[in-house]
Amino acid sequence: MPVYASRAWITRNYKGLQDKIQLVPIDLWKRPAWYKEKVYPENKVPALEHNNVVIGDSLDVVKYIDNNFEGPSLLPNDPAKREFVEELLAYTDKFVGAVYARLRGGGDAWI
Ligand SMILES: N[C@@H](CCC(=O)N[C@@H](CS)C(=O)NCC(=O)O)C(=O)O
């Protein structure tokens, strides 16, 4: 499972939402046309469709699931700790992006 989709999947499982959020796996090497046309025009994974609205970008999906579904909260209540979490998330997002860019042969995507 791609790393970006993994964090949405982990969120779903951590919150015990296996029966509420259905997984629709797609082959990234042979992406079906319907995904781009009808679900997520950016054609990236993951995306979440809920109440006829599509949320893309894994961090937004993670936050959406955390805020709109039941289950244990992913974020601490303390605002200072929440801020720290946001910082960590932003950092890991940059880090993973840089690793991917490097693996794809890009040279200028260091943190
Ligand atoms: N910032 C996006 C990145 C998502 C992403 O790049 N997903 C990859 C799979 S790991 C993808 O679908 N790539 C297709 C493409 O770039 O065309 C997120 O966090 O969801």
The ligand as a MOL file (V3000), in Angstrom:
LIG
                    3D

  0  0  0     0  0            999 V3000
M  V30 BEGIN CTAB
M  V30 COUNTS 20 19 0 0 0
M  V30 BEGIN ATOM
M  V30 1 N 0.1390 14.9100 -1.1330 0
M  V30 2 C -0.5990 13.7700 -1.5430 0
M  V30 3 C 0.2800 12.8500 -2.3490 0
M  V30 4 C -0.4690 11.6220 -2.8160 0
M  V30 5 C 0.3740 10.8330 -3.7900 0
M  V30 6 O 1.3530 11.3240 -4.3770 0
M  V30 7 N -0.0200 9.5830 -3.9890 0
M  V30 8 C 0.6680 8.7650 -4.9620 0
M  V30 9 C 0.7070 7.3210 -4.5470 0
M  V30 10 S 1.7470 7.1280 -3.1680 0
M  V30 11 C -0.0710 8.8770 -6.2490 0
M  V30 12 O -1.2470 8.6030 -6.3260 0
M  V30 13 N 0.6350 9.3140 -7.2530 0
M  V30 14 C 0.0710 9.4220 -8.5630 0
M  V30 15 C 0.6520 10.5460 -9.3510 0
M  V30 16 O 1.4800 11.2910 -8.8250 0
M  V30 17 O 0.2440 10.6430 -10.5020 0
M  V30 18 C -1.1800 13.0540 -0.3240 0
M  V30 19 O -0.6280 13.2370 0.7760 0
M  V30 20 O -2.1920 12.3630 -0.4580 0
M  V30 END ATOM
M  V30 BEGIN BOND
M  V30 1 1 1 2
M  V30 2 1 2 3
M  V30 3 1 2 18
M  V30 4 1 3 4
M  V30 5 1 4 5
M  V30 6 2 5 6
M  V30 7 1 5 7
M  V30 8 1 7 8
M  V30 9 1 8 9
M  V30 10 1 8 11
M  V30 11 1 9 10
M  V30 12 2 11 12
M  V30 13 1 11 13
M  V30 14 1 13 14
M  V30 15 1 14 15
M  V30 16 2 15 16
M  V30 17 1 15 17
M  V30 18 2 18 19
M  V30 19 1 18 20
M  V30 END BOND
M  V30 END CTAB
M  END
